[in-house]
Amino acid sequence: MNVALYGRPGARWAMTERGAAQLDRGATHLQIGPSAMYWDGSALTVDLNEVTVPVPRGLKGRIVLTPQAMNSHDFELDGAGRHRWWPVAPCARIEAAFDTPALRWEGNAYLDSNRGEEPLEKGFQSWNWSRASLPDGRTAVFYDLIDRQNRERGISFAFHPDGDGAPIDPPPVKRLPNILWGVGRTTRSDAGHAARVVRTLEDTPFYARSEVHTTVHGMEAVGVHESLNLDRFDSRWCQLLLPFRMPRKTF
C-alpha cells in the first residue's frame, strides 16, 4: 500500500511489497500487511500502519474518504479493453488524522482505480494524466496516452458532484519542464493561457507527480498531474533501483 505525505513537517513515503500470506480481501475490505481499507456503503476508511523509506520511520493514521456521488462508468484506455480506468468517486471529501506524524486536515478528494489483463508496460509507452477541482464544483480529468503501436489516445471528461459527467473539449497540449531525471511532462490548458508547475512532488527515473496550475474552459485551477514513462520503467537499470523505494517482505 503506497502512502505519500508531502510538505514540511511530516513528509513521508511508504510502499512495501508484501507476499500473498499478508493479503486478505473481500467485497468490502482489503488488508495488506498491517494496513487495511474498508467500504461501509457510504465511505471508504483506510487504516495505515507502515514504515517509511529510505529512512525507517513510522507512518500511522486514518483516512476517511466520502464520495459526493459514485460513478459507475469505466473507460477503456488501450482500444482493446485490456486496460481500463474507473474514476470511482471523482468528486469526494477527505478527512485525514495521523498519529505519526501528528497531522490532521480535510478537503477535496478523488478516488479511482486502474485494472488490466497485462502489465502496463506491455500496452503503453507513456502517459500524462491530470485531475483538477474546478471552481464550478466539477472535477476535470485529462488522460493522454501513447500505446505500443505509437498511437495517441486521449480522454477529456468533467464529472459533476452529483455523479453525472460528460466529455469536454480538450484544451491544447502545453509542455512543462522535464523533471531532473529527464522524464517529459505535458498537460492541457486553454489557448492563450500558460500552464506552470507549482510544485514537483515526485522526481524519479520513470515517474513524475506534480501540482500544476492550468486554465480549463476559462476557469483557473491547481490540479494533481502525473507523467509516466514505461520505456524507462521497463529498463533493466530502472528495475534494479525499485527496491530502494519499494522494499519487499514475503513473510
Phi, psi and omega in degrees: 000122184271128177230129179225123173247135183243154178102165179241139355279168171104007180298132182213153175218131176217135176199080183264124174280137184229155182283170184299331181295341180260013181249134173219126182217153177209192183295333185234010180210156174216121177241129176233105184061228183276000181249151183205159173228148185223141176246122183256011180102341180225341181211152175255120178253130180240117175259120186250136175210085188236171175239132187278164170229157359282339177270119183289110176223158180288150175218101188222131179177186181228138176238133175239118179251123181244111179294141170285332173196161179256142177254128183262357186261128174252171189233139175277128184265332193247357181086351180237358178080008179281337181231131183225149180236132182234105173282090189297310180221080183291341175238115185207171174239152182227143170235125181238133178223111181250136171276321180225108354288167183282096182220145174215138173196169173214159182173197178288151182216173184207140179224126175221178182212140172242141175217156182202163179263001179207163176301147181304321184292345175282336184257337189223150169274318185194166169206159169236132184225145175206154173216144182214139173277117183274157180300336181275007177097347179279162172246121179263135180232133177234129177237122175235116188237152171236119184272183184288346175265013179065026177266139178267134177230149182215148174231129176228115189217146175237127182254136178269154179300336180277002177104339178288159177199166181202152174298149176233157176294124182287130171297165180299154176287134176238132180276137176251160179299142173299152172285173183299329178283357175091003177289129180284151179229134170226155175214189181236138179206150183307150174302134182084359179237120180287154169254146180217150177279121175281316181200135172270121185266322177229129179231098186232171182299337184228357189214139175231136171237134188216161163261128186230134176266125179223175173234123184240112179051044176087357182250126177280143181203152171249122184236174176268135186227143173223145173237132183232123178252102186278342170295316176298311182304322185279355181286151183299316184294326179288320178298326179292336180276340188303320182299340178289334176252343183229075178296155185241133174235117183259004182242000000 
